[in-house]
Amino acid sequence: MKQSIVKDLTTDEIREKIKGERAGYVKMKISHAVSPIENPMKLNTSRKVIARLETELRKRMLEK
């Protein structure tokens, strides 16, 4: 997810996306520990998306 897309989301949408991404990340991490997933770079990508979302959320909280 690109930063330009993240900026267009509302604050509530960002919170929902963070919850969804975190849940997906945890599931991927557990499944990767049991048996290696096909593309382990998905873990890295998922972490980066979560970080982008959290950064934008924090930025909006500081602006208020």
PDBQT receptor file of N, H, CA, C and O in Angstrom, charges set to zero:
ATOM      1  N   MET A   1       0.845  -1.166   0.000  1.00  0.00    +0.000 N 
ATOM      2  CA  MET A   1       0.000   0.000   0.000  1.00  0.00    +0.000 C 
ATOM      3  C   MET A   1       0.897   1.236   0.000  1.00  0.00    +0.000 C 
ATOM      4  O   MET A   1       1.783   1.383   0.842  1.00  0.00    +0.000 OA
ATOM      5  N   LYS A   2       0.650   2.098  -0.940  1.00  0.00    +0.000 N 
ATOM      6  H   LYS A   2      -0.070   1.979  -1.624  1.00  0.00    +0.000 HD
ATOM      7  CA  LYS A   2       1.480   3.289  -1.075  1.00  0.00    +0.000 C 
ATOM      8  C   LYS A   2       1.038   4.378  -0.101  1.00  0.00    +0.000 C 
ATOM      9  O   LYS A   2      -0.107   4.402   0.350  1.00  0.00    +0.000 OA
ATOM     10  N   GLN A   3       1.955   5.265   0.207  1.00  0.00    +0.000 N 
ATOM     11  H   GLN A   3       2.885   5.246  -0.159  1.00  0.00    +0.000 HD
ATOM     12  CA  GLN A   3       1.689   6.342   1.153  1.00  0.00    +0.000 C 
ATOM     13  C   GLN A   3       0.579   7.259   0.652  1.00  0.00    +0.000 C 
ATOM     14  O   GLN A   3      -0.202   7.776   1.451  1.00  0.00    +0.000 OA
ATOM     15  N   SER A   4       0.501   7.465  -0.653  1.00  0.00    +0.000 N 
ATOM     16  H   SER A   4       1.136   7.044  -1.302  1.00  0.00    +0.000 HD
ATOM     17  CA  SER A   4      -0.547   8.332  -1.202  1.00  0.00    +0.000 C 
ATOM     18  C   SER A   4      -1.935   7.737  -0.954  1.00  0.00    +0.000 C 
ATOM     19  O   SER A   4      -2.895   8.476  -0.738  1.00  0.00    +0.000 OA
ATOM     20  N   ILE A   5      -2.043   6.430  -0.983  1.00  0.00    +0.000 N 
ATOM     21  H   ILE A   5      -1.263   5.830  -1.159  1.00  0.00    +0.000 HD
ATOM     22  CA  ILE A   5      -3.317   5.764  -0.695  1.00  0.00    +0.000 C 
ATOM     23  C   ILE A   5      -3.644   5.891   0.783  1.00  0.00    +0.000 C 
ATOM     24  O   ILE A   5      -4.799   6.110   1.146  1.00  0.00    +0.000 OA
ATOM     25  N   VAL A   6      -2.649   5.759   1.630  1.00  0.00    +0.000 N 
ATOM     26  H   VAL A   6      -1.710   5.582   1.335  1.00  0.00    +0.000 HD
ATOM     27  CA  VAL A   6      -2.846   5.850   3.076  1.00  0.00    +0.000 C 
ATOM     28  C   VAL A   6      -3.342   7.234   3.454  1.00  0.00    +0.000 C 
ATOM     29  O   VAL A   6      -4.204   7.364   4.323  1.00  0.00    +0.000 OA
ATOM     30  N   LYS A   7      -2.815   8.262   2.822  1.00  0.00    +0.000 N 
ATOM     31  H   LYS A   7      -2.115   8.156   2.116  1.00  0.00    +0.000 HD
ATOM     32  CA  LYS A   7      -3.214   9.638   3.137  1.00  0.00    +0.000 C 
ATOM     33  C   LYS A   7      -4.671   9.901   2.798  1.00  0.00    +0.000 C 
ATOM     34  O   LYS A   7      -5.307  10.744   3.430  1.00  0.00    +0.000 OA
ATOM     35  N   ASP A   8      -5.212   9.191   1.809  1.00  0.00    +0.000 N 
ATOM     36  H   ASP A   8      -4.695   8.506   1.296  1.00  0.00    +0.000 HD
ATOM     37  CA  ASP A   8      -6.602   9.396   1.397  1.00  0.00    +0.000 C 
ATOM     38  C   ASP A   8      -7.602   8.701   2.316  1.00  0.00    +0.000 C 
ATOM     39  O   ASP A   8      -8.794   8.999   2.256  1.00  0.00    +0.000 OA
ATOM     40  N   LEU A   9      -7.145   7.785   3.161  1.00  0.00    +0.000 N 
ATOM     41  H   LEU A   9      -6.176   7.542   3.209  1.00  0.00    +0.000 HD
ATOM     42  CA  LEU A   9      -8.045   7.066   4.054  1.00  0.00    +0.000 C 
ATOM     43  C   LEU A   9      -8.462   7.941   5.234  1.00  0.00    +0.000 C 
ATOM     44  O   LEU A   9      -7.744   8.858   5.633  1.00  0.00    +0.000 OA
ATOM     45  N   THR A  10      -9.637   7.638   5.782  1.00  0.00    +0.000 N 
ATOM     46  H   THR A  10     -10.221   6.894   5.458  1.00  0.00    +0.000 HD
ATOM     47  CA  THR A  10     -10.058   8.341   6.992  1.00  0.00    +0.000 C 
ATOM     48  C   THR A  10      -9.358   7.700   8.185  1.00  0.00    +0.000 C 
ATOM     49  O   THR A  10      -8.777   6.621   8.073  1.00  0.00    +0.000 OA
ATOM     50  N   THR A  11      -9.419   8.375   9.319  1.00  0.00    +0.000 N 
ATOM     51  H   THR A  11      -9.891   9.252   9.410  1.00  0.00    +0.000 HD
ATOM     52  CA  THR A  11      -8.755   7.868  10.527  1.00  0.00    +0.000 C 
ATOM     53  C   THR A  11      -9.342   6.526  10.956  1.00  0.00    +0.000 C 
ATOM     54  O   THR A  11      -8.603   5.624  11.352  1.00  0.00    +0.000 OA
ATOM     55  N   ASP A  12     -10.661   6.390  10.880  1.00  0.00    +0.000 N 
ATOM     56  H   ASP A  12     -11.261   7.122  10.558  1.00  0.00    +0.000 HD
ATOM     57  CA  ASP A  12     -11.296   5.125  11.252  1.00  0.00    +0.000 C 
ATOM     58  C   ASP A  12     -10.892   3.997  10.303  1.00  0.00    +0.000 C 
ATOM     59  O   ASP A  12     -10.673   2.866  10.737  1.00  0.00    +0.000 OA
ATOM     60  N   GLU A  13     -10.796   4.303   9.016  1.00  0.00    +0.000 N 
ATOM     61  H   GLU A  13     -10.974   5.221   8.664  1.00  0.00    +0.000 HD
ATOM     62  CA  GLU A  13     -10.366   3.298   8.050  1.00  0.00    +0.000 C 
ATOM     63  C   GLU A  13      -8.934   2.850   8.333  1.00  0.00    +0.000 C 
ATOM     64  O   GLU A  13      -8.609   1.670   8.197  1.00  0.00    +0.000 OA
ATOM     65  N   ILE A  14      -8.081   3.796   8.726  1.00  0.00    +0.000 N 
ATOM     66  H   ILE A  14      -8.346   4.754   8.836  1.00  0.00    +0.000 HD
ATOM     67  CA  ILE A  14      -6.692   3.458   9.048  1.00  0.00    +0.000 C 
ATOM     68  C   ILE A  14      -6.648   2.509  10.236  1.00  0.00    +0.000 C 
ATOM     69  O   ILE A  14      -5.909   1.524  10.224  1.00  0.00    +0.000 OA
ATOM     70  N   ARG A  15      -7.443   2.806  11.265  1.00  0.00    +0.000 N 
ATOM     71  H   ARG A  15      -8.043   3.605  11.275  1.00  0.00    +0.000 HD
ATOM     72  CA  ARG A  15      -7.472   1.928  12.445  1.00  0.00    +0.000 C 
ATOM     73  C   ARG A  15      -7.924   0.515  12.072  1.00  0.00    +0.000 C 
ATOM     74  O   ARG A  15      -7.358  -0.465  12.556  1.00  0.00    +0.000 OA
ATOM     75  N   GLU A  16      -8.936   0.409  11.219  1.00  0.00    +0.000 N 
ATOM     76  H   GLU A  16      -9.396   1.205  10.826  1.00  0.00    +0.000 HD
ATOM     77  CA  GLU A  16      -9.426  -0.900  10.786  1.00  0.00    +0.000 C 
ATOM     78  C   GLU A  16      -8.369  -1.643   9.966  1.00  0.00    +0.000 C 
ATOM     79  O   GLU A  16      -8.169  -2.845  10.136  1.00  0.00    +0.000 OA
ATOM     80  N   LYS A  17      -7.706  -0.919   9.085  1.00  0.00    +0.000 N 
ATOM     81  H   LYS A  17      -7.868   0.058   8.947  1.00  0.00    +0.000 HD
ATOM     82  CA  LYS A  17      -6.653  -1.542   8.269  1.00  0.00    +0.000 C 
ATOM     83  C   LYS A  17      -5.505  -2.034   9.144  1.00  0.00    +0.000 C 
ATOM     84  O   LYS A  17      -4.945  -3.099   8.882  1.00  0.00    +0.000 OA
ATOM     85  N   ILE A  18      -5.146  -1.273  10.184  1.00  0.00    +0.000 N 
ATOM     86  H   ILE A  18      -5.601  -0.408  10.396  1.00  0.00    +0.000 HD
ATOM     87  CA  ILE A  18      -4.074  -1.701  11.085  1.00  0.00    +0.000 C 
ATOM     88  C   ILE A  18      -4.457  -3.003  11.765  1.00  0.00    +0.000 C 
ATOM     89  O   ILE A  18      -3.645  -3.925  11.845  1.00  0.00    +0.000 OA
ATOM     90  N   LYS A  19      -5.695  -3.086  12.258  1.00  0.00    +0.000 N 
ATOM     91  H   LYS A  19      -6.354  -2.337  12.192  1.00  0.00    +0.000 HD
ATOM     92  CA  LYS A  19      -6.151  -4.322  12.908  1.00  0.00    +0.000 C 
ATOM     93  C   LYS A  19      -6.089  -5.501  11.946  1.00  0.00    +0.000 C 
ATOM     94  O   LYS A  19      -5.618  -6.580  12.306  1.00  0.00    +0.000 OA
ATOM     95  N   GLY A  20      -6.562  -5.292  10.728  1.00  0.00    +0.000 N 
ATOM     96  H   GLY A  20      -6.944  -4.415  10.436  1.00  0.00    +0.000 HD
ATOM     97  CA  GLY A  20      -6.555  -6.356   9.732  1.00  0.00    +0.000 C 
ATOM     98  C   GLY A  20      -5.158  -6.789   9.339  1.00  0.00    +0.000 C 
ATOM     99  O   GLY A  20      -4.873  -7.982   9.233  1.00  0.00    +0.000 OA
ATOM    100  N   GLU A  21      -4.290  -5.817   9.123  1.00  0.00    +0.000 N 
ATOM    101  H   GLU A  21      -4.521  -4.848   9.208  1.00  0.00    +0.000 HD
ATOM    102  CA  GLU A  21      -2.914  -6.125   8.732  1.00  0.00    +0.000 C 
ATOM    103  C   GLU A  21      -2.167  -6.847   9.844  1.00  0.00    +0.000 C 
ATOM    104  O   GLU A  21      -1.418  -7.788   9.580  1.00  0.00    +0.000 OA
ATOM    105  N   ARG A  22      -2.365  -6.414  11.085  1.00  0.00    +0.000 N 
ATOM    106  H   ARG A  22      -2.973  -5.650  11.299  1.00  0.00    +0.000 HD
ATOM    107  CA  ARG A  22      -1.707  -7.082  12.209  1.00  0.00    +0.000 C 
ATOM    108  C   ARG A  22      -2.169  -8.525  12.333  1.00  0.00    +0.000 C 
ATOM    109  O   ARG A  22      -1.356  -9.422  12.557  1.00  0.00    +0.000 OA
ATOM    110  N   ALA A  23      -3.472  -8.754  12.187  1.00  0.00    +0.000 N 
ATOM    111  H   ALA A  23      -4.132  -8.025  12.005  1.00  0.00    +0.000 HD
ATOM    112  CA  ALA A  23      -3.999 -10.119  12.272  1.00  0.00    +0.000 C 
ATOM    113  C   ALA A  23      -3.415 -10.984  11.162  1.00  0.00    +0.000 C 
ATOM    114  O   ALA A  23      -3.019 -12.125  11.397  1.00  0.00    +0.000 OA
ATOM    115  N   GLY A  24      -3.364 -10.438   9.959  1.00  0.00    +0.000 N 
ATOM    116  H   GLY A  24      -3.686  -9.510   9.767  1.00  0.00    +0.000 HD
ATOM    117  CA  GLY A  24      -2.792 -11.174   8.830  1.00  0.00    +0.000 C 
ATOM    118  C   GLY A  24      -1.312 -11.452   9.026  1.00  0.00    +0.000 C 
ATOM    119  O   GLY A  24      -0.825 -12.530   8.687  1.00  0.00    +0.000 OA
ATOM    120  N   TYR A  25      -0.597 -10.473   9.576  1.00  0.00    +0.000 N 
ATOM    121  H   TYR A  25      -0.993  -9.597   9.851  1.00  0.00    +0.000 HD
ATOM    122  CA  TYR A  25       0.835 -10.634   9.819  1.00  0.00    +0.000 C 
ATOM    123  C   TYR A  25       1.094 -11.746  10.834  1.00  0.00    +0.000 C 
ATOM    124  O   TYR A  25       1.983 -12.576  10.639  1.00  0.00    +0.000 OA
ATOM    125  N   VAL A  26       0.321 -11.760  11.909  1.00  0.00    +0.000 N 
ATOM    126  H   VAL A  26      -0.401 -11.086  12.067  1.00  0.00    +0.000 HD
ATOM    127  CA  VAL A  26       0.505 -12.789  12.932  1.00  0.00    +0.000 C 
ATOM    128  C   VAL A  26       0.223 -14.173  12.350  1.00  0.00    +0.000 C 
ATOM    129  O   VAL A  26       0.956 -15.124  12.621  1.00  0.00    +0.000 OA
ATOM    130  N   LYS A  27      -0.837 -14.287  11.549  1.00  0.00    +0.000 N 
ATOM    131  H   LYS A  27      -1.433 -13.514  11.328  1.00  0.00    +0.000 HD
ATOM    132  CA  LYS A  27      -1.160 -15.579  10.931  1.00  0.00    +0.000 C 
ATOM    133  C   LYS A  27      -0.038 -16.041  10.001  1.00  0.00    +0.000 C 
ATOM    134  O   LYS A  27       0.345 -17.211  10.003  1.00  0.00    +0.000 OA
ATOM    135  N   MET A  28       0.483 -15.096   9.203  1.00  0.00    +0.000 N 
ATOM    136  H   MET A  28       0.172 -14.145   9.202  1.00  0.00    +0.000 HD
ATOM    137  CA  MET A  28       1.577 -15.443   8.292  1.00  0.00    +0.000 C 
ATOM    138  C   MET A  28       2.816 -15.870   9.062  1.00  0.00    +0.000 C 
ATOM    139  O   MET A  28       3.484 -16.834   8.689  1.00  0.00    +0.000 OA
ATOM    140  N   LYS A  29       3.119 -15.159  10.126  1.00  0.00    +0.000 N 
ATOM    141  H   LYS A  29       2.576 -14.376  10.430  1.00  0.00    +0.000 HD
ATOM    142  CA  LYS A  29       4.315 -15.462  10.910  1.00  0.00    +0.000 C 
ATOM    143  C   LYS A  29       4.213 -16.846  11.542  1.00  0.00    +0.000 C 
ATOM    144  O   LYS A  29       5.188 -17.598  11.547  1.00  0.00    +0.000 OA
ATOM    145  N   ILE A  30       3.047 -17.186  12.072  1.00  0.00    +0.000 N 
ATOM    146  H   ILE A  30       2.256 -16.576  12.068  1.00  0.00    +0.000 HD
ATOM    147  CA  ILE A  30       2.855 -18.501  12.677  1.00  0.00    +0.000 C 
ATOM    148  C   ILE A  30       2.936 -19.590  11.616  1.00  0.00    +0.000 C 
ATOM    149  O   ILE A  30       3.590 -20.612  11.822  1.00  0.00    +0.000 OA
ATOM    150  N   SER A  31       2.276 -19.375  10.482  1.00  0.00    +0.000 N 
ATOM    151  H   SER A  31       1.745 -18.545  10.314  1.00  0.00    +0.000 HD
ATOM    152  CA  SER A  31       2.318 -20.395   9.427  1.00  0.00    +0.000 C 
ATOM    153  C   SER A  31       3.725 -20.545   8.860  1.00  0.00    +0.000 C 
ATOM    154  O   SER A  31       4.111 -21.637   8.441  1.00  0.00    +0.000 OA
ATOM    155  N   HIS A  32       4.489 -19.465   8.845  1.00  0.00    +0.000 N 
ATOM    156  H   HIS A  32       4.175 -18.578   9.185  1.00  0.00    +0.000 HD
ATOM    157  CA  HIS A  32       5.869 -19.531   8.360  1.00  0.00    +0.000 C 
ATOM    158  C   HIS A  32       6.753 -20.303   9.346  1.00  0.00    +0.000 C 
ATOM    159  O   HIS A  32       7.694 -20.982   8.937  1.00  0.00    +0.000 OA
ATOM    160  N   ALA A  33       6.453 -20.198  10.629  1.00  0.00    +0.000 N 
ATOM    161  H   ALA A  33       5.688 -19.646  10.962  1.00  0.00    +0.000 HD
ATOM    162  CA  ALA A  33       7.229 -20.929  11.629  1.00  0.00    +0.000 C 
ATOM    163  C   ALA A  33       6.963 -22.428  11.534  1.00  0.00    +0.000 C 
ATOM    164  O   ALA A  33       7.867 -23.237  11.744  1.00  0.00    +0.000 OA
ATOM    165  N   VAL A  34       5.730 -22.795  11.220  1.00  0.00    +0.000 N 
ATOM    166  H   VAL A  34       4.996 -22.137  11.050  1.00  0.00    +0.000 HD
ATOM    167  CA  VAL A  34       5.367 -24.209  11.121  1.00  0.00    +0.000 C 
ATOM    168  C   VAL A  34       5.917 -24.811   9.828  1.00  0.00    +0.000 C 
ATOM    169  O   VAL A  34       6.627 -25.816   9.849  1.00  0.00    +0.000 OA
ATOM    170  N   SER A  35       5.581 -24.188   8.720  1.00  0.00    +0.000 N 
ATOM    171  H   SER A  35       5.004 -23.371   8.703  1.00  0.00    +0.000 HD
ATOM    172  CA  SER A  35       6.112 -24.626   7.430  1.00  0.00    +0.000 C 
ATOM    173  C   SER A  35       6.371 -23.375   6.604  1.00  0.00    +0.000 C 
ATOM    174  O   SER A  35       5.516 -22.492   6.544  1.00  0.00    +0.000 OA
ATOM    175  N   PRO A  36       7.529 -23.282   5.969  1.00  0.00    +0.000 N 
ATOM    176  CA  PRO A  36       7.886 -22.054   5.248  1.00  0.00    +0.000 C 
ATOM    177  C   PRO A  36       6.841 -21.656   4.204  1.00  0.00    +0.000 C 
ATOM    178  O   PRO A  36       6.376 -22.487   3.423  1.00  0.00    +0.000 OA
ATOM    179  N   ILE A  37       6.483 -20.376   4.205  1.00  0.00    +0.000 N 
ATOM    180  H   ILE A  37       6.861 -19.701   4.838  1.00  0.00    +0.000 HD
ATOM    181  CA  ILE A  37       5.534 -19.896   3.208  1.00  0.00    +0.000 C 
ATOM    182  C   ILE A  37       6.252 -19.720   1.874  1.00  0.00    +0.000 C 
ATOM    183  O   ILE A  37       7.480 -19.656   1.815  1.00  0.00    +0.000 OA
ATOM    184  N   GLU A  38       5.468 -19.643   0.814  1.00  0.00    +0.000 N 
ATOM    185  H   GLU A  38       4.470 -19.695   0.861  1.00  0.00    +0.000 HD
ATOM    186  CA  GLU A  38       6.035 -19.596  -0.523  1.00  0.00    +0.000 C 
ATOM    187  C   GLU A  38       6.914 -18.358  -0.742  1.00  0.00    +0.000 C 
ATOM    188  O   GLU A  38       7.997 -18.449  -1.320  1.00  0.00    +0.000 OA
ATOM    189  N   ASN A  39       6.435 -17.207  -0.273  1.00  0.00    +0.000 N 
ATOM    190  H   ASN A  39       5.556 -17.133   0.197  1.00  0.00    +0.000 HD
ATOM    191  CA  ASN A  39       7.188 -15.967  -0.456  1.00  0.00    +0.000 C 
ATOM    192  C   ASN A  39       7.400 -15.308   0.906  1.00  0.00    +0.000 C 
ATOM    193  O   ASN A  39       6.524 -14.580   1.373  1.00  0.00    +0.000 OA
ATOM    194  N   PRO A  40       8.543 -15.547   1.554  1.00  0.00    +0.000 N 
ATOM    195  CA  PRO A  40       8.772 -14.977   2.884  1.00  0.00    +0.000 C 
ATOM    196  C   PRO A  40       8.901 -13.456   2.890  1.00  0.00    +0.000 C 
ATOM    197  O   PRO A  40       8.853 -12.848   3.959  1.00  0.00    +0.000 OA
ATOM    198  N   MET A  41       9.063 -12.829   1.732  1.00  0.00    +0.000 N 
ATOM    199  H   MET A  41       9.102 -13.323   0.864  1.00  0.00    +0.000 HD
ATOM    200  CA  MET A  41       9.141 -11.377   1.675  1.00  0.00    +0.000 C 
ATOM    201  C   MET A  41       7.790 -10.733   1.974  1.00  0.00    +0.000 C 
ATOM    202  O   MET A  41       7.721  -9.530   2.224  1.00  0.00    +0.000 OA
ATOM    203  N   LYS A  42       6.714 -11.523   1.951  1.00  0.00    +0.000 N 
ATOM    204  H   LYS A  42       6.770 -12.501   1.748  1.00  0.00    +0.000 HD
ATOM    205  CA  LYS A  42       5.400 -11.002   2.314  1.00  0.00    +0.000 C 
ATOM    206  C   LYS A  42       5.387 -10.539   3.768  1.00  0.00    +0.000 C 
ATOM    207  O   LYS A  42       4.679  -9.594   4.115  1.00  0.00    +0.000 OA
ATOM    208  N   LEU A  43       6.168 -11.204   4.616  1.00  0.00    +0.000 N 
ATOM    209  H   LEU A  43       6.743 -11.972   4.335  1.00  0.00    +0.000 HD
ATOM    210  CA  LEU A  43       6.271 -10.787   6.017  1.00  0.00    +0.000 C 
ATOM    211  C   LEU A  43       6.845  -9.378   6.101  1.00  0.00    +0.000 C 
ATOM    212  O   LEU A  43       6.329  -8.528   6.827  1.00  0.00    +0.000 OA
ATOM    213  N   ASN A  44       7.897  -9.148   5.365  1.00  0.00    +0.000 N 
ATOM    214  H   ASN A  44       8.316  -9.839   4.776  1.00  0.00    +0.000 HD
ATOM    215  CA  ASN A  44       8.546  -7.841   5.347  1.00  0.00    +0.000 C 
ATOM    216  C   ASN A  44       7.599  -6.772   4.804  1.00  0.00    +0.000 C 
ATOM    217  O   ASN A  44       7.513  -5.677   5.360  1.00  0.00    +0.000 OA
ATOM    218  N   THR A  45       6.897  -7.082   3.732  1.00  0.00    +0.000 N 
ATOM    219  H   THR A  45       6.967  -7.971   3.280  1.00  0.00    +0.000 HD
ATOM    220  CA  THR A  45       5.963  -6.145   3.123  1.00  0.00    +0.000 C 
ATOM    221  C   THR A  45       4.829  -5.804   4.080  1.00  0.00    +0.000 C 
ATOM    222  O   THR A  45       4.417  -4.649   4.185  1.00  0.00    +0.000 OA
ATOM    223  N   SER A  46       4.333  -6.811   4.770  1.00  0.00    +0.000 N 
ATOM    224  H   SER A  46       4.668  -7.750   4.685  1.00  0.00    +0.000 HD
ATOM    225  CA  SER A  46       3.244  -6.598   5.719  1.00  0.00    +0.000 C 
ATOM    226  C   SER A  46       3.680  -5.690   6.868  1.00  0.00    +0.000 C 
ATOM    227  O   SER A  46       2.928  -4.810   7.285  1.00  0.00    +0.000 OA
ATOM    228  N   ARG A  47       4.884  -5.902   7.374  1.00  0.00    +0.000 N 
ATOM    229  H   ARG A  47       5.495  -6.617   7.035  1.00  0.00    +0.000 HD
ATOM    230  CA  ARG A  47       5.411  -5.040   8.447  1.00  0.00    +0.000 C 
ATOM    231  C   ARG A  47       5.521  -3.597   7.986  1.00  0.00    +0.000 C 
ATOM    232  O   ARG A  47       5.225  -2.674   8.746  1.00  0.00    +0.000 OA
ATOM    233  N   LYS A  48       5.944  -3.400   6.748  1.00  0.00    +0.000 N 
ATOM    234  H   LYS A  48       6.184  -4.149   6.131  1.00  0.00    +0.000 HD
ATOM    235  CA  LYS A  48       6.090  -2.046   6.216  1.00  0.00    +0.000 C 
ATOM    236  C   LYS A  48       4.740  -1.353   6.047  1.00  0.00    +0.000 C 
ATOM    237  O   LYS A  48       4.621  -0.152   6.290  1.00  0.00    +0.000 OA
ATOM    238  N   VAL A  49       3.735  -2.103   5.635  1.00  0.00    +0.000 N 
ATOM    239  H   VAL A  49       3.832  -3.078   5.437  1.00  0.00    +0.000 HD
ATOM    240  CA  VAL A  49       2.398  -1.532   5.486  1.00  0.00    +0.000 C 
ATOM    241  C   VAL A  49       1.864  -1.110   6.849  1.00  0.00    +0.000 C 
ATOM    242  O   VAL A  49       1.289  -0.031   6.989  1.00  0.00    +0.000 OA
ATOM    243  N   ILE A  50       2.056  -1.962   7.850  1.00  0.00    +0.000 N 
ATOM    244  H   ILE A  50       2.523  -2.839   7.736  1.00  0.00    +0.000 HD
ATOM    245  CA  ILE A  50       1.623  -1.631   9.212  1.00  0.00    +0.000 C 
ATOM    246  C   ILE A  50       2.332  -0.367   9.688  1.00  0.00    +0.000 C 
ATOM    247  O   ILE A  50       1.707   0.500  10.298  1.00  0.00    +0.000 OA
ATOM    248  N   ALA A  51       3.604  -0.259   9.422  1.00  0.00    +0.000 N 
ATOM    249  H   ALA A  51       4.112  -0.963   8.926  1.00  0.00    +0.000 HD
ATOM    250  CA  ALA A  51       4.373   0.920   9.840  1.00  0.00    +0.000 C 
ATOM    251  C   ALA A  51       3.871   2.178   9.141  1.00  0.00    +0.000 C 
ATOM    252  O   ALA A  51       3.768   3.232   9.768  1.00  0.00    +0.000 OA
ATOM    253  N   ARG A  52       3.557   2.083   7.856  1.00  0.00    +0.000 N 
ATOM    254  H   ARG A  52       3.640   1.227   7.346  1.00  0.00    +0.000 HD
ATOM    255  CA  ARG A  52       3.032   3.249   7.134  1.00  0.00    +0.000 C 
ATOM    256  C   ARG A  52       1.705   3.712   7.730  1.00  0.00    +0.000 C 
ATOM    257  O   ARG A  52       1.473   4.905   7.925  1.00  0.00    +0.000 OA
ATOM    258  N   LEU A  53       0.841   2.739   8.013  1.00  0.00    +0.000 N 
ATOM    259  H   LEU A  53       1.029   1.770   7.855  1.00  0.00    +0.000 HD
ATOM    260  CA  LEU A  53      -0.462   3.074   8.585  1.00  0.00    +0.000 C 
ATOM    261  C   LEU A  53      -0.315   3.710   9.966  1.00  0.00    +0.000 C 
ATOM    262  O   LEU A  53      -0.969   4.708  10.270  1.00  0.00    +0.000 OA
ATOM    263  N   GLU A  54       0.546   3.129  10.797  1.00  0.00    +0.000 N 
ATOM    264  H   GLU A  54       1.078   2.318  10.551  1.00  0.00    +0.000 HD
ATOM    265  CA  GLU A  54       0.739   3.662  12.145  1.00  0.00    +0.000 C 
ATOM    266  C   GLU A  54       1.378   5.049  12.116  1.00  0.00    +0.000 C 
ATOM    267  O   GLU A  54       1.059   5.900  12.946  1.00  0.00    +0.000 OA
ATOM    268  N   THR A  55       2.270   5.273  11.168  1.00  0.00    +0.000 N 
ATOM    269  H   THR A  55       2.529   4.582  10.494  1.00  0.00    +0.000 HD
ATOM    270  CA  THR A  55       2.910   6.575  11.038  1.00  0.00    +0.000 C 
ATOM    271  C   THR A  55       1.881   7.644  10.676  1.00  0.00    +0.000 C 
ATOM    272  O   THR A  55       1.879   8.731  11.254  1.00  0.00    +0.000 OA
ATOM    273  N   GLU A  56       1.018   7.334   9.729  1.00  0.00    +0.000 N 
ATOM    274  H   GLU A  56       1.020   6.451   9.260  1.00  0.00    +0.000 HD
ATOM    275  CA  GLU A  56      -0.013   8.293   9.323  1.00  0.00    +0.000 C 
ATOM    276  C   GLU A  56      -0.997   8.541  10.470  1.00  0.00    +0.000 C 
ATOM    277  O   GLU A  56      -1.415   9.679  10.684  1.00  0.00    +0.000 OA
ATOM    278  N   LEU A  57      -1.367   7.506  11.200  1.00  0.00    +0.000 N 
ATOM    279  H   LEU A  57      -1.028   6.582  11.026  1.00  0.00    +0.000 HD
ATOM    280  CA  LEU A  57      -2.270   7.665  12.338  1.00  0.00    +0.000 C 
ATOM    281  C   LEU A  57      -1.638   8.545  13.406  1.00  0.00    +0.000 C 
ATOM    282  O   LEU A  57      -2.300   9.426  13.954  1.00  0.00    +0.000 OA
ATOM    283  N   ARG A  58      -0.376   8.317  13.704  1.00  0.00    +0.000 N 
ATOM    284  H   ARG A  58       0.162   7.602  13.259  1.00  0.00    +0.000 HD
ATOM    285  CA  ARG A  58       0.340   9.119  14.702  1.00  0.00    +0.000 C 
ATOM    286  C   ARG A  58       0.446  10.576  14.262  1.00  0.00    +0.000 C 
ATOM    287  O   ARG A  58       0.302  11.491  15.073  1.00  0.00    +0.000 OA
ATOM    288  N   LYS A  59       0.697  10.781  12.983  1.00  0.00    +0.000 N 
ATOM    289  H   LYS A  59       0.815  10.038  12.324  1.00  0.00    +0.000 HD
ATOM    290  CA  LYS A  59       0.806  12.130  12.444  1.00  0.00    +0.000 C 
ATOM    291  C   LYS A  59      -0.516  12.884  12.618  1.00  0.00    +0.000 C 
ATOM    292  O   LYS A  59      -0.527  14.063  12.972  1.00  0.00    +0.000 OA
ATOM    293  N   ARG A  60      -1.615  12.193  12.366  1.00  0.00    +0.000 N 
ATOM    294  H   ARG A  60      -1.605  11.236  12.078  1.00  0.00    +0.000 HD
ATOM    295  CA  ARG A  60      -2.927  12.826  12.510  1.00  0.00    +0.000 C 
ATOM    296  C   ARG A  60      -3.239  13.116  13.980  1.00  0.00    +0.000 C 
ATOM    297  O   ARG A  60      -3.857  14.135  14.289  1.00  0.00    +0.000 OA
ATOM    298  N   MET A  61      -2.828  12.251  14.869  1.00  0.00    +0.000 N 
ATOM    299  H   MET A  61      -2.326  11.423  14.619  1.00  0.00    +0.000 HD
ATOM    300  CA  MET A  61      -3.069  12.474  16.292  1.00  0.00    +0.000 C 
ATOM    301  C   MET A  61      -2.272  13.686  16.798  1.00  0.00    +0.000 C 
ATOM    302  O   MET A  61      -2.762  14.444  17.636  1.00  0.00    +0.000 OA
ATOM    303  N   LEU A  62      -1.065  13.865  16.296  1.00  0.00    +0.000 N 
ATOM    304  H   LEU A  62      -0.668  13.250  15.615  1.00  0.00    +0.000 HD
ATOM    305  CA  LEU A  62      -0.247  15.005  16.705  1.00  0.00    +0.000 C 
ATOM    306  C   LEU A  62      -0.759  16.326  16.143  1.00  0.00    +0.000 C 
ATOM    307  O   LEU A  62      -0.549  17.380  16.743  1.00  0.00    +0.000 OA
ATOM    308  N   GLU A  63      -1.430  16.274  14.993  1.00  0.00    +0.000 N 
ATOM    309  H   GLU A  63      -1.601  15.418  14.506  1.00  0.00    +0.000 HD
ATOM    310  CA  GLU A  63      -1.966  17.482  14.392  1.00  0.00    +0.000 C 
ATOM    311  C   GLU A  63      -3.139  18.036  15.182  1.00  0.00    +0.000 C 
ATOM    312  O   GLU A  63      -3.396  19.240  15.155  1.00  0.00    +0.000 OA
ATOM    313  N   LYS A  64      -3.848  17.167  15.884  1.00  0.00    +0.000 N 
ATOM    314  H   LYS A  64      -3.639  16.190  15.906  1.00  0.00    +0.000 HD
ATOM    315  CA  LYS A  64      -5.035  17.614  16.639  1.00  0.00    +0.000 C 
ATOM    316  C   LYS A  64      -4.686  18.372  17.856  1.00  0.00    +0.000 C 
ATOM    317  O   LYS A  64      -5.574  18.809  18.588  1.00  0.00    +0.000 OA
TER     318      LYS A  64
